[in-house]
Amino acid sequence: MSSGRLLRLAEMTTVEAADAVTSSPVVILPAGAFEQHGPGMPLATDSLRAEAVAERVAAGLAGRAVIGPSLPVGVSPHHLAFAGTVTLSTTTFATVVREYVDSLHRHGWRKILVITGHGGNNAALTTVAQDLLTTRPGLEFAWTPLTALASDVVTGMRVSEVHGHSGEAETAQMLHLVPRLVHSERLVPGARTAADLDPLARLSRHSGHPTLTVGYDRLTPNGVLGDPRRATAAQGQAIVDTAVSRIVAFVQEWLDA
């Protein structure tokens, strides 16, 4: 995708920000997490991916969107058994999102897009979106995950039966986006098949019945689901490019709606 102007609210003066309300009517908020990603990837993996995708989306929109402040810590209590993880409660995370939105709304922005690299944020973002329908009826609030937008690309990869966190798809994206922070020599497989999971963990991974939430230490002793050794930078680029193109297409249609 060709790149255009990349506008960051943090780099603007207040005068430039006032002008941007009209010229760049969409604010993109990258949201991530500060949590374990196995022995081979950094705690900021989800934030780094969200910020990188936000940059590419903003560039693809050629000045019609501005990147707002990031949310670098997300909802990660399920990873607290692993050292270094920092989490917000769902209430705190949702409050931070709302207060970001309230500030931006006060200045005149009416379209906010959160790009989240962490699935643990999804439930809180859904709650915020519902609440804003009544508290900010003139505001249009959208949010999107990353990897799930390119599920067709992931399906085409050689992924494990059990895969996900710190596995093939996430590692591939990091190899493409921030390879210097991936310790390839430390990439090791985690739970790869249903047989690797204990009965409670298997139950939490099944669809088609009530949802059960368990900590990741119950799913995998090393924090990895899948086999990150299979990941390649080319696969990561395919995932990122697909997600970016689909988000850009959505925003372009949104702007014209």
C-alpha positions as CSV (number, residue, x, y, z in Angstrom):
1,M,0.0,0.0,0.0
2,S,1.4,3.4,-0.9
3,S,2.2,5.7,2.0
4,G,0.8,9.1,2.5
5,R,1.0,11.7,5.2
6,L,1.5,10.3,8.7
7,L,0.0,12.7,11.3
8,R,0.5,12.3,15.0
9,L,-1.5,14.4,17.4
10,A,1.4,14.3,19.9
11,E,3.6,16.1,17.4
12,M,1.2,18.9,16.7
13,T,0.8,22.3,18.3
14,T,-2.6,23.2,19.7
15,V,-3.2,25.4,16.6
16,E,-2.4,22.5,14.3
17,A,-4.7,20.2,16.4
18,A,-7.6,22.6,16.0
19,D,-7.1,22.5,12.2
20,A,-6.8,18.7,12.2
21,V,-10.3,18.4,13.6
22,T,-11.6,19.3,10.1
23,S,-8.8,18.1,7.8
24,S,-8.3,14.8,9.7
25,P,-11.7,13.8,11.0
26,V,-10.7,10.3,12.3
27,V,-8.6,9.8,15.4
28,I,-6.9,6.4,15.6
29,L,-6.1,5.1,19.1
30,P,-3.6,2.2,19.2
31,A,-4.3,-0.1,22.2
32,G,-2.2,-2.9,23.3
33,A,-1.0,-4.7,26.4
34,F,2.0,-5.1,28.7
35,E,2.1,-8.8,29.2
36,Q,4.2,-11.9,28.7
37,H,4.7,-13.3,25.2
38,G,6.7,-16.4,26.0
39,P,10.5,-16.5,26.3
40,G,11.1,-15.1,22.9
41,M,9.1,-11.9,22.5
42,P,8.8,-8.6,24.4
43,L,6.1,-7.6,26.9
44,A,5.0,-4.8,24.6
45,T,4.3,-7.1,21.6
46,D,0.6,-6.2,21.4
47,S,1.3,-2.4,21.7
48,L,4.1,-2.5,19.2
49,R,1.8,-4.3,16.6
50,A,-1.1,-2.0,17.2
51,E,1.1,1.1,16.9
52,A,2.7,-0.2,13.7
53,V,-0.6,-1.0,12.1
54,A,-2.0,2.4,13.2
55,E,0.9,4.1,11.4
56,R,0.3,2.2,8.2
57,V,-3.5,2.8,8.3
58,A,-2.9,6.6,8.9
59,A,-0.5,6.7,6.0
60,G,-2.9,4.8,3.8
61,L,-5.6,7.4,4.5
62,A,-3.3,10.2,3.3
63,G,-4.0,12.8,6.0
64,R,-7.6,12.1,6.6
65,A,-6.8,10.4,10.0
66,V,-4.6,11.4,12.9
67,I,-2.9,9.0,15.4
68,G,-3.9,9.9,18.9
69,P,-2.4,8.7,22.2
70,S,-1.7,5.0,22.7
71,L,-3.1,2.8,25.4
72,P,0.0,0.8,26.2
73,V,-1.4,-1.2,29.1
74,G,-4.5,-3.3,28.6
75,V,-6.7,-6.0,30.3
76,S,-4.3,-8.8,31.1
77,P,-5.2,-10.5,34.4
78,H,-5.1,-13.9,32.7
79,H,-1.3,-13.4,32.2
80,L,-0.4,-12.3,35.8
81,A,1.2,-15.7,36.6
82,F,4.0,-14.7,34.3
83,A,6.7,-12.2,35.3
84,G,6.5,-8.6,34.0
85,T,2.9,-8.6,33.2
86,V,1.1,-5.4,34.1
87,T,-2.7,-5.1,33.8
88,L,-5.6,-2.7,34.2
89,S,-9.0,-3.9,35.4
90,T,-11.7,-3.9,32.8
91,T,-13.3,-0.9,34.6
92,T,-10.1,1.1,34.6
93,F,-9.3,0.3,30.9
94,A,-12.8,1.3,29.9
95,T,-12.6,4.5,31.9
96,V,-9.3,5.5,30.2
97,V,-10.8,4.8,26.8
98,R,-13.9,6.9,27.6
99,E,-11.9,9.8,29.0
100,Y,-9.6,9.8,25.9
101,V,-12.8,9.9,23.8
102,D,-14.4,12.6,25.9
103,S,-11.3,14.8,25.5
104,L,-11.2,14.3,21.7
105,H,-15.0,14.8,21.5
106,R,-14.7,18.1,23.4
107,H,-12.4,19.4,20.7
108,G,-14.7,18.4,17.9
109,W,-13.7,15.0,16.7
110,R,-16.7,12.7,16.0
111,K,-15.0,9.6,14.6
112,I,-12.7,7.5,16.8
113,L,-11.1,4.2,15.8
114,V,-9.4,2.0,18.4
115,I,-6.9,-0.5,16.9
116,T,-6.2,-3.2,19.5
117,G,-3.4,-5.7,19.3
118,H,-4.7,-7.5,22.4
119,G,-7.8,-9.7,22.5
120,G,-8.2,-9.2,26.2
121,N,-9.3,-5.6,25.5
122,N,-12.2,-6.7,23.3
123,A,-14.9,-7.1,25.9
124,A,-14.2,-3.7,27.5
125,L,-14.2,-2.0,24.1
126,T,-17.5,-3.5,23.3
127,T,-18.9,-2.2,26.6
128,V,-17.5,1.3,25.9
129,A,-19.1,1.3,22.4
130,Q,-22.5,0.4,23.8
131,D,-22.2,3.1,26.6
132,L,-21.2,5.8,24.1
133,L,-24.4,5.3,22.2
134,T,-26.2,7.0,25.0
135,T,-23.5,9.2,26.6
136,R,-22.2,10.5,23.2
137,P,-25.0,10.0,20.7
138,G,-23.2,12.2,18.1
139,L,-20.0,10.3,18.3
140,E,-19.1,7.3,16.0
141,F,-16.9,4.9,17.8
142,A,-15.3,1.9,16.1
143,W,-12.7,-0.7,17.2
144,T,-10.9,-3.5,15.5
145,P,-8.6,-6.4,16.3
146,L,-5.6,-7.1,14.2
147,T,-4.9,-10.8,13.5
148,A,-8.6,-11.7,13.4
149,L,-9.0,-9.3,10.4
150,A,-6.6,-11.6,8.5
151,S,-7.9,-14.9,9.7
152,D,-7.9,-16.2,6.1
153,V,-4.2,-15.5,5.8
154,V,-3.6,-17.3,9.1
155,T,-5.6,-20.3,8.0
156,G,-3.3,-20.6,5.0
157,M,-0.2,-20.8,7.3
158,R,1.0,-24.0,8.8
159,V,-0.3,-23.4,12.2
160,S,-0.7,-25.8,15.1
161,E,-4.0,-27.4,16.1
162,V,-3.9,-25.1,19.2
163,H,-2.4,-21.7,18.4
164,G,-2.8,-18.1,19.3
165,H,-0.9,-16.2,22.0
166,S,2.8,-15.9,21.2
167,G,2.3,-18.5,18.5
168,E,2.8,-18.6,14.7
169,A,0.7,-15.6,13.7
170,E,1.9,-13.1,16.4
171,T,5.5,-14.1,16.0
172,A,5.3,-13.7,12.3
173,Q,4.0,-10.2,12.7
174,M,6.8,-9.3,15.1
175,L,9.4,-10.8,12.7
176,H,8.1,-8.4,10.0
177,L,7.5,-5.3,12.2
178,V,10.2,-5.4,14.9
179,P,12.6,-8.3,14.2
180,R,15.3,-6.9,16.5
181,L,13.0,-7.6,19.5
182,V,12.4,-11.3,18.6
183,H,14.8,-13.6,20.3
184,S,14.7,-16.4,17.6
185,E,17.0,-18.6,19.6
186,R,14.5,-18.6,22.5
187,L,11.4,-19.3,20.4
188,V,10.0,-22.6,21.7
189,P,6.7,-24.3,21.2
190,G,4.0,-24.3,23.8
191,A,0.6,-26.2,23.8
192,R,0.2,-27.3,20.2
193,T,-2.7,-29.9,20.4
194,A,-5.8,-30.4,22.5
195,A,-4.0,-33.3,24.1
196,D,-1.4,-30.8,25.5
197,L,-4.2,-29.2,27.5
198,D,-5.7,-30.3,30.8
199,P,-9.5,-30.9,30.9
200,L,-10.4,-27.5,32.2
201,A,-8.1,-25.7,29.7
202,R,-9.6,-27.8,26.9
203,L,-13.1,-26.7,28.0
204,S,-12.1,-23.1,28.0
205,R,-10.9,-23.4,24.3
206,H,-14.1,-24.9,22.9
207,S,-16.8,-22.9,21.2
208,G,-20.5,-23.7,21.1
209,H,-21.1,-23.8,24.8
210,P,-20.8,-21.4,27.8
211,T,-17.6,-19.4,28.0
212,L,-15.0,-20.3,30.6
213,T,-12.1,-18.1,31.4
214,V,-8.8,-19.5,32.8
215,G,-5.4,-18.1,33.3
216,Y,-2.8,-18.7,30.7
217,D,-0.6,-20.6,33.1
218,R,-3.4,-23.2,33.1
219,L,-3.3,-23.3,29.3
220,T,0.5,-23.4,28.8
221,P,3.5,-23.5,31.2
222,N,5.6,-21.2,29.0
223,G,3.0,-18.7,27.9
224,V,2.9,-19.9,24.3
225,L,0.1,-21.4,22.2
226,G,1.4,-23.0,19.0
227,D,4.9,-23.2,17.6
228,P,6.5,-19.8,17.0
229,R,9.5,-21.5,15.3
230,R,7.3,-22.0,12.2
231,A,6.7,-18.2,11.7
232,T,8.3,-16.2,9.0
233,A,8.6,-12.5,8.3
234,A,6.9,-13.0,5.0
235,Q,3.8,-14.5,6.7
236,G,3.8,-11.5,9.1
237,Q,3.9,-9.1,6.3
238,A,0.9,-10.8,4.6
239,I,-1.1,-10.6,7.9
240,V,-0.2,-7.0,8.5
241,D,-0.8,-5.9,4.9
242,T,-4.2,-7.6,4.8
243,A,-5.3,-6.1,8.1
244,V,-4.1,-2.6,7.1
245,S,-5.9,-2.8,3.7
246,R,-9.1,-3.9,5.3
247,I,-9.0,-1.2,8.0
248,V,-8.2,1.5,5.4
249,A,-11.1,0.3,3.2
250,F,-13.5,0.5,6.2
251,V,-12.4,4.0,7.2
252,Q,-12.7,5.3,3.6
253,E,-16.2,4.0,3.4
254,W,-16.9,5.3,6.9
255,L,-15.8,8.8,5.9
256,D,-18.0,8.8,2.9
257,A,-21.1,7.4,4.7
